[in-house]
Amino acid sequence: MTALVAALLAFAPPAIHQWRIPFPQTRKDEMRAYARRHYGINSYTLTKPKVIVEHVSVTPSAAATRSVFVPDRPDPELHELPGVCSHFVVDRNGTIYQLVSLKLMCRHTVGLNYTAIGIEHAGFKDSDVLGDNRQLAASLRLTAWLKCRYGIRLSNVIGHNESLSSPYHRERVARLRNQTHGDMKHASMQVYRRQLRALSC
């Protein structure tokens, strides 16, 4: 891939299918309350995102992932509202779905929701994503486009497991300051970022 082709791919949005989850005013108000509690921000809007967080959904498909996010109910892990969600999900066949507006905060990564775009990948472990050429290629295209659109640095494209090391991580609730998940570990993200680097802006 030539540098010119790579740059053009990074700037051009990939095919994104809209499959939004319900996000009525009630959920927005809950997101605002969450942001006040956790970040000291009295807003539910996502402005000038600085981080992209890659996730593995631990579900077999985009449809199953979306089904987890649709209900606005307390999550089983932290028992908070609004319900968890991510902005995008990449299916196993490489289809990209947008679930939530990029103008809204979404609960996908403790400590970073105020400034992070969340991308889920249908699958059960990091190798499901890295070992699937169609899913990985679509993910890289989506991430490269978002990275270029918002001027996000390569180092701020992280895996969920890397959340605590982000310079943007902030958490006001003491019991959650060391909370993270095991998906998209540093070793996996080194491979991912190495390929993403080729799609520079």
The 8 nearest C-alpha neighbors of each residue, nearest first, counted from 0:
[[1, 4, 5, 2, 3, 197, 198, 6],
 [2, 0, 4, 3, 5, 6, 197, 198],
 [1, 3, 5, 4, 6, 0, 197, 198],
 [4, 2, 6, 1, 5, 7, 0, 8],
 [3, 5, 7, 1, 6, 2, 8, 0],
 [4, 6, 198, 2, 8, 3, 7, 1],
 [5, 7, 9, 3, 200, 8, 4, 199],
 [8, 6, 4, 10, 9, 5, 11, 3],
 [7, 9, 5, 11, 6, 10, 4, 198],
 [8, 10, 144, 143, 6, 7, 198, 11],
 [9, 11, 7, 144, 8, 6, 147, 12],
 [12, 10, 8, 9, 7, 13, 144, 6],
 [11, 13, 144, 10, 14, 141, 9, 8],
 [14, 12, 15, 141, 140, 11, 144, 137],
 [13, 15, 16, 12, 95, 94, 141, 96],
 [16, 14, 95, 96, 13, 17, 97, 94],
 [17, 15, 96, 95, 97, 18, 14, 94],
 [16, 18, 97, 96, 19, 15, 98, 95],
 [19, 17, 98, 97, 96, 16, 20, 99],
 [20, 18, 98, 99, 17, 97, 21, 100],
 [19, 21, 69, 98, 22, 99, 18, 68],
 [22, 20, 23, 69, 19, 70, 71, 26],
 [21, 23, 26, 20, 27, 24, 25, 99],
 [24, 22, 25, 26, 21, 27, 28, 20],
 [23, 25, 27, 26, 28, 22, 29, 30],
 [26, 24, 28, 27, 23, 29, 22, 30],
 [25, 27, 29, 28, 24, 23, 22, 81],
 [26, 28, 24, 30, 29, 25, 43, 31],
 [29, 27, 31, 25, 30, 26, 24, 32],
 [30, 28, 26, 32, 81, 27, 31, 80],
 [31, 29, 27, 33, 43, 28, 32, 81],
 [30, 32, 43, 42, 28, 34, 29, 33],
 [33, 31, 29, 35, 30, 34, 36, 28],
 [32, 34, 30, 36, 31, 35, 37, 29],
 [35, 33, 31, 38, 37, 40, 32, 36],
 [34, 36, 39, 40, 32, 41, 33, 38],
 [37, 35, 33, 34, 38, 39, 32, 171],
 [36, 38, 171, 34, 170, 35, 172, 33],
 [39, 37, 34, 40, 35, 171, 36, 170],
 [38, 40, 35, 36, 37, 34, 41, 171],
 [41, 39, 35, 34, 38, 42, 31, 36],
 [40, 42, 35, 31, 34, 39, 43, 32],
 [43, 41, 31, 44, 40, 34, 35, 30],
 [42, 44, 31, 30, 104, 27, 103, 45],
 [45, 43, 103, 104, 102, 42, 46, 31],
 [44, 46, 103, 104, 102, 114, 113, 48],
 [45, 47, 48, 44, 102, 114, 103, 113],
 [46, 48, 49, 45, 149, 114, 150, 115],
 [49, 47, 114, 115, 46, 50, 45, 116],
 [48, 50, 151, 114, 115, 47, 155, 51],
 [49, 51, 115, 155, 48, 156, 114, 116],
 [52, 50, 156, 116, 115, 117, 157, 155],
 [51, 53, 117, 157, 158, 159, 156, 116],
 [52, 54, 158, 118, 159, 157, 119, 117],
 [55, 53, 119, 159, 118, 182, 120, 56],
 [56, 54, 120, 119, 182, 57, 122, 121],
 [55, 57, 58, 121, 119, 120, 122, 54],
 [58, 56, 123, 122, 55, 121, 59, 124],
 [57, 59, 56, 122, 121, 60, 64, 63],
 [60, 58, 122, 121, 63, 57, 123, 61],
 [61, 59, 121, 63, 62, 58, 90, 64],
 [60, 62, 64, 90, 63, 121, 65, 88],
 [63, 61, 65, 60, 64, 66, 59, 90],
 [62, 64, 66, 60, 61, 65, 58, 67],
 [65, 63, 61, 67, 62, 66, 58, 60],
 [64, 66, 68, 62, 67, 63, 61, 69],
 [67, 65, 63, 69, 64, 68, 62, 70],
 [66, 68, 65, 64, 69, 63, 70, 84],
 [67, 69, 84, 65, 66, 70, 83, 82],
 [68, 70, 20, 66, 67, 65, 71, 21],
 [71, 69, 72, 68, 82, 67, 66, 21],
 [72, 70, 82, 81, 69, 73, 26, 80],
 [71, 73, 82, 70, 74, 80, 81, 79],
 [74, 72, 79, 78, 80, 82, 75, 81],
 [73, 75, 78, 76, 82, 79, 77, 72],
 [76, 74, 78, 77, 73, 79, 72, 82],
 [77, 75, 74, 78, 79, 73, 83, 178],
 [76, 78, 79, 74, 75, 73, 80, 175],
 [79, 77, 73, 74, 75, 76, 80, 72],
 [80, 78, 73, 77, 74, 81, 82, 72],
 [81, 79, 73, 82, 29, 72, 78, 74],
 [80, 82, 29, 30, 26, 71, 79, 72],
 [81, 83, 71, 72, 80, 73, 74, 84],
 [82, 84, 106, 68, 107, 81, 74, 105],
 [85, 83, 68, 106, 105, 107, 82, 86],
 [86, 84, 117, 87, 107, 105, 118, 119],
 [85, 87, 99, 98, 117, 97, 118, 116],
 [88, 86, 97, 118, 98, 96, 85, 119],
 [87, 89, 119, 96, 120, 118, 95, 61],
 [90, 88, 95, 120, 94, 93, 119, 121],
 [89, 91, 61, 94, 121, 93, 92, 60],
 [90, 92, 134, 93, 121, 60, 89, 133],
 [91, 93, 90, 94, 133, 134, 89, 131],
 [94, 92, 134, 133, 137, 90, 91, 89],
 [93, 95, 90, 92, 89, 96, 137, 91],
 [96, 94, 89, 15, 88, 16, 93, 90],
 [97, 95, 16, 88, 87, 15, 17, 18],
 [98, 96, 87, 17, 18, 86, 99, 16],
 [97, 99, 19, 86, 18, 87, 20, 96],
 [100, 98, 86, 19, 97, 101, 20, 85],
 [99, 101, 102, 103, 86, 98, 97, 19],
 [100, 102, 103, 99, 45, 86, 116, 104],
 [101, 103, 45, 100, 44, 46, 104, 99],
 [104, 102, 44, 45, 101, 100, 43, 105],
 [105, 103, 45, 44, 43, 113, 112, 106],
 [104, 106, 84, 85, 107, 112, 103, 86],
 [107, 105, 83, 84, 112, 108, 85, 104],
 [106, 108, 85, 84, 83, 105, 117, 112],
 [109, 107, 111, 112, 106, 110, 159, 162],
 [108, 110, 111, 112, 107, 178, 179, 175],
 [111, 109, 169, 170, 168, 112, 108, 176],
 [112, 110, 168, 113, 108, 109, 115, 114],
 [111, 113, 115, 114, 108, 106, 105, 104],
 [112, 114, 111, 104, 115, 45, 34, 38],
 [115, 113, 48, 112, 49, 111, 50, 45],
 [116, 114, 50, 112, 51, 48, 111, 113],
 [115, 117, 51, 52, 86, 50, 118, 48],
 [116, 118, 85, 52, 86, 51, 107, 115],
 [119, 117, 87, 53, 88, 54, 85, 86],
 [120, 118, 88, 54, 55, 56, 87, 89],
 [119, 121, 89, 55, 88, 56, 54, 122],
 [122, 120, 60, 90, 56, 61, 59, 58],
 [123, 121, 59, 57, 58, 127, 56, 55],
 [122, 124, 57, 58, 55, 56, 127, 125],
 [125, 123, 127, 126, 122, 55, 182, 57],
 [124, 126, 127, 183, 128, 129, 182, 55],
 [125, 127, 129, 128, 130, 124, 187, 131],
 [128, 126, 125, 130, 124, 122, 129, 131],
 [129, 127, 126, 131, 130, 125, 135, 134],
 [130, 128, 126, 131, 127, 135, 125, 132],
 [129, 131, 126, 127, 128, 132, 135, 125],
 [132, 130, 128, 134, 133, 129, 135, 127],
 [131, 133, 135, 134, 136, 130, 129, 128],
 [134, 132, 93, 136, 135, 131, 92, 137],
 [133, 135, 93, 137, 91, 131, 136, 132],
 [134, 136, 138, 132, 137, 133, 128, 131],
 [137, 135, 139, 133, 138, 134, 132, 140],
 [138, 136, 140, 93, 134, 135, 139, 141],
 [139, 137, 135, 141, 136, 140, 142, 134],
 [138, 140, 142, 136, 141, 137, 143, 195],
 [141, 139, 137, 143, 138, 142, 144, 136],
 [142, 140, 138, 144, 139, 143, 13, 137],
 [141, 143, 139, 145, 144, 140, 146, 138],
 [144, 142, 146, 9, 140, 145, 141, 139],
 [143, 145, 9, 147, 141, 142, 146, 10],
 [146, 144, 148, 142, 147, 143, 149, 141],
 [145, 147, 151, 143, 144, 149, 148, 150],
 [146, 148, 150, 144, 145, 149, 200, 143],
 [149, 147, 145, 146, 150, 144, 10, 151],
 [148, 150, 151, 147, 146, 145, 47, 48],
 [151, 149, 147, 146, 148, 152, 49, 145],
 [152, 150, 146, 149, 49, 50, 155, 153],
 [153, 151, 155, 154, 150, 146, 156, 49],
 [152, 154, 155, 156, 151, 192, 196, 146],
 [155, 153, 152, 156, 157, 192, 151, 50],
 [156, 154, 50, 152, 153, 157, 51, 151],
 [157, 155, 51, 153, 154, 50, 52, 152],
 [158, 156, 52, 155, 161, 53, 51, 159],
 [157, 159, 183, 53, 161, 160, 52, 184],
 [158, 160, 161, 162, 182, 54, 183, 52],
 [159, 161, 181, 184, 180, 158, 182, 162],
 [162, 160, 158, 159, 164, 163, 157, 185],
 [163, 161, 159, 164, 165, 160, 179, 168],
 [164, 162, 165, 161, 168, 177, 179, 160],
 [163, 165, 162, 161, 166, 168, 167, 160],
 [164, 166, 167, 168, 162, 163, 161, 155],
 [167, 165, 168, 164, 163, 169, 155, 162],
 [168, 166, 165, 169, 111, 114, 49, 50],
 [169, 167, 110, 165, 111, 166, 163, 170],
 [170, 168, 110, 167, 111, 38, 171, 176],
 [169, 171, 110, 37, 176, 172, 38, 168],
 [172, 170, 37, 38, 173, 169, 36, 176],
 [173, 171, 170, 175, 174, 37, 176, 36],
 [174, 172, 175, 176, 171, 170, 177, 37],
 [173, 175, 172, 176, 177, 178, 171, 170],
 [176, 174, 178, 173, 177, 172, 170, 109],
 [175, 177, 173, 170, 178, 174, 172, 110],
 [178, 176, 175, 179, 163, 174, 173, 170],
 [179, 177, 175, 176, 109, 180, 163, 174],
 [180, 178, 160, 177, 162, 109, 159, 163],
 [181, 179, 160, 182, 159, 178, 162, 161],
 [182, 180, 160, 184, 183, 159, 179, 161],
 [181, 183, 160, 184, 159, 55, 180, 54],
 [184, 182, 158, 125, 159, 187, 160, 54],
 [183, 185, 160, 187, 186, 182, 158, 188],
 [184, 186, 188, 187, 189, 161, 183, 158],
 [185, 187, 189, 188, 184, 190, 183, 191],
 [188, 186, 184, 190, 185, 189, 183, 191],
 [187, 189, 191, 185, 190, 186, 192, 158],
 [188, 190, 186, 192, 191, 187, 193, 185],
 [189, 191, 188, 193, 187, 192, 194, 186],
 [190, 192, 188, 194, 189, 193, 195, 187],
 [193, 191, 195, 189, 194, 190, 188, 196],
 [192, 194, 190, 196, 191, 195, 189, 197],
 [195, 193, 192, 196, 191, 197, 190, 198],
 [194, 196, 192, 197, 198, 193, 139, 191],
 [195, 197, 198, 193, 194, 199, 192, 153],
 [196, 198, 195, 199, 194, 5, 193, 2],
 [199, 197, 5, 196, 195, 9, 6, 143],
 [198, 200, 197, 196, 6, 9, 5, 143],
 [199, 6, 147, 9, 198, 10, 143, 7]]
